Amino acid sequence: MSFLAAGTTRPTQPKHMPSKIHLPILGIRFGALAPTGSSQSYFHAFSGFITSVGSFNSNISDADLISLFGGMPVSYSFEVDFNRDTYSATNSAATWNYFYADQIEEDLVHSVLEGLPISSSPAFNANFTSCHNIGRLAGGSGVRITAGSFTTDDWAVDDWVIGQSIRFTDGTSPPGGGGAVYVYCTVALDSITAIPGPSGYGVITASFMALLVAKRRGISR
């Protein structure tokens, strides 16, 4: 049976789209005030448009997925800390260096199809013996943002730069079985902003109080 025949319609607004009011402003203004200890978190923000799909589900065709998601904008952000929850794994093919990453928004495909979670993997940088570095952020039920190349080493996540184009995958397993479905696109890394910790907020508060004192002195004159 066709997936769309069951009464599902293309959403007019993705449920996962984040508010862009507070966090980017906070990071841009106060990122330099963040503490400089051994652990520092950053927001990595990405955006793009879905360009292709892939269905491994007998009840949902590629045409169904295109009707639902084709050309839809995506916008995801991750909290990333290269010094938290770190560990390494090595075999004959590669070395994986894992680190903390937390996806902020709900998965688009999972929320629209009300799917079952796909087993998620942690974020990592990997160095393969047969090719160059690969970096990946992973979150939710099936979101993957992955960069890799056979021609350059600068693809680890901590080498990513603003404006860089990176491969995006979002997938889920719809209820009822039959295999997973995926959407794909190339997203741009829009921003990397430091997340202030308690020390950063202390500096911000002190600066704000100093500004108030200066204004009061000006008024008293």
N, C-alpha and C positions, 0 to 999 in steps of 0.2 A: 504493500500500500504506500502510496506517495506520502511523504512526510507533511507536505503542505495541505494535502487533502484532509488531514486530521483537524484542520482549523487554525493552524499556526500562521500568523502573519508577520511580515517583516517589521521589526520595531522601529519606531520613528526616532527614538533616542536611546542609545545604549545605556543599560543600567549602571555600567561600571564607570562612566565618564566622571573624572574627578573634578572637584572644585579647584580652580587655579588662582584663588584669591590670596590665600595666606602663605602657604609654604614657600613658593618662589620668592615672594617679597621678603620674607623673613631670612631666607638664605642669602639673597643678594645683598641685603643691607647689613646683616650681622654675621655672615659666614666668617669674616676675618677675625671676629671676636671669639670664635669657638676655642675651647681648650686645646692645647697642643700635646696632650698625653699620648700614651701608646695606642689608644683606641679612639678613632674619630669616625663618625658616621656621616654619610653624604646622601643626598637625594639625587638620583639619576632619573631624569624625565625624558620620555620618548614619545614620538607621535608619527603617524603615517596613515596609509589607506590600505585596506585589504585588496590584494591583487590576484590571489589564486586560492583554490580550495583543494581538499583531498578527503574523500570519504572511503572508509573501510567498513561501512555499515550497510547491510543489505536493505535496510528500510529507508535510507536517506541517500539520495543521489547527489552527484556533484552539482547538477542543475538546481536541486533544492537548496544547497548551500549557497550557490551564487545568488539565487533569488533572495535569500535571507541576508547575506553578508557582503555581497559583491560591491566593492567601492566604498564600503562603510569606513569612516574614520576610526582610528584606535588611538588611545592615549593612555600610557602606563607609566608608573613611576615606582622606583625601588629605593628602599633604604639599604645602603651598602656600607659594610665595615670590613676592611681587609685584615684587620687585626683581631676580630672576634670570631669565636667558634672555628678556629683554623685547625686543619689537619691535612695530612698528605697520604696518598696511596700510589704505589708504584708497581707496575708489572713489566713484562718484556716489551710492551708496545708504547707505554707512556707513563708520565708522572702527572698526577692530578693534585693541585693545591686548592683546597676548599676554604671558603670563607663565608661570613654571614651576609645574607641578602633577604629582605622581606618585601614582598610585593604589596603595594598600598591598596590598589583597587581590586574589585571583584573581577573574575575572568569574564570576558565578553561572551564567548561561546558557551561556557558552562552556565551562565545566567540566562541566556536566551533559550537554550535547549533543556535546561534543568537537568543537566547530565550528572553522571556518577564520576567521582574524582579519578583522574589518572594518577598513578604513583609519581610523585614529584621528586626531583633530584635537587640537591643543593647547588648553589653557585660555585663555579670553579674557574681556575686557569689551568690549562693542560698543555704539556709539552710532549709531542709525539715523536717517536724515533723516525717515522716515515714522512713527516711534514712539519710545518711550523706551529707556532702557538695557536691555541684556540681559547677564547674566553666566553663564558656563558653565565647569564643571570637566569635563575629559574624561580618560579613561584606559582601559587595557586594550584589549580588542578592540572594545568597543562601548558602554562605560559613559558616560553623559552625565548630569550634574546641572545643570539649566538653570533660571534664573529670569528672567522678563521680564514687562513690563506696559505697557499703553498709557496708564495713568493715573498712574504715579509714576516718578520717576527713580531711586529707591533700590533698584535691582536688580543693580548691579554686584557682583561677588563680594566685594570689600572692604567692601561695605555690608551683607552678610548678617549676621544676628544670631542668637544661640542661640534656638531655639524656632521659627524661621521654617520654613514649609512650602515645599518646592521640588520641582519636577518631576524625576522620575528615569526614565531609560531604560537598559535593558541588552539588548544584542542580539548575534547572531552569525550566520554563514552555515554551516549544517550541512554535513558532508561529502556529496559527491555532487551539489552544485549545487542549483538550484531556487529560489534566493532566500533572503533573510535572514528571521530571526524575532526578535521583540522582546517584552519584558515592560515594563510601566509601573507606576508608583505615585507617590504623593506622599510624600517622605521629610522628616523633621524634621532640622534641624541641631542635633545634641545638644550639641556642645562645640567650642570653638576654643581650643587650647592651644599655647603657644609651645614650640618645641623648643630646649633648651639647646645652645649650641655649646661649644667648648673653654673659652672664658672662663667660661661659666656653670658648667661642671663644676669649674673651679678655685675659684670662689666656694663651691660646695657642699662641696668637699673642705676648704677652709679653715674653713668653718663647723663641719663635723663634727669637725675636729681641735680647734677651740676648745672644743667641747662636751666632748670627752674630757678636755682639760686641766682644765676646770672641775669635772668629776666626780672626777678624781683629787685635786684640791685639797680637795674636800669630804670624800673618804674619809680623807685624811691628817690632817684635823682630828679 
